[in-house]
Amino acid sequence: VRRAARALGVSHCAVILAPPGHPAGEVVAAVEDPALQREPVALARFPEVRAALASGLPVLVPDLGTHPLYPAGRAVRGLDGHPAPLRSAIALPFSVDRGRHGVFLLRRTTGQPPFSAADLEFAEAAITAAVAVIERAQGGVRLLQLDWSDGCMTVTVEGGELVALGFAAELRRLTHRWWRARGELSPLWAGA
């Protein structure tokens, strides 16, 4: 999570596990405060997380100060519950391990540029591809880290060499399909 945050230029990046409709979640990893790991978090403070879990779709909030999810006058809070100078958010829902649900939450501060539709699109493709590959992997593979920035993705997995090669091939296939579905004619992968 730390490397993903650094690659995207965000200071607030977390993975929260929670079943859809549940009032609380569990912080699995948080860049802004690693001590929050395994801590419960009230989802009422994070309407973008609740919306992503309820719909199963990514949520882009370019401006937390004007977006309908955040009514005027409502304080934007960090994972620790304290007011935070946050500007923009992306909440990417995912499901792994036979129905465990969660959200990959990215947030930028007021000193950073707001997230754009392009940021959302690339983050969604990377997370979706990684989760799909992990679920399809045979022989066991564990995602250790996922980094992306400016059209570049780096994935570190734990598993045998054959599993890692299968992971890479499936990731390439899925991201290539996503690239073509966008209507792109140029190759996404070098040598493709």
Secondary structure, DSSP 8 states (H G I E B T S, - for coil): -HHHHHHHT-SEEEEEE--TT-SEEEEEEESS-GGGTT-EEEGGG-HHHHHHHHHSS-EEES-TTTSTTS-TT---B-TTSSB--EEEEEEEEEEETTTEEEEEEEEEETTS----HHHHHHHHHHHHHHHHHHHH-SS--EEEEEEEETTEEEEEEES-HHHHHHHHHHHHHHHHHHHHHTT--S-SSTT-
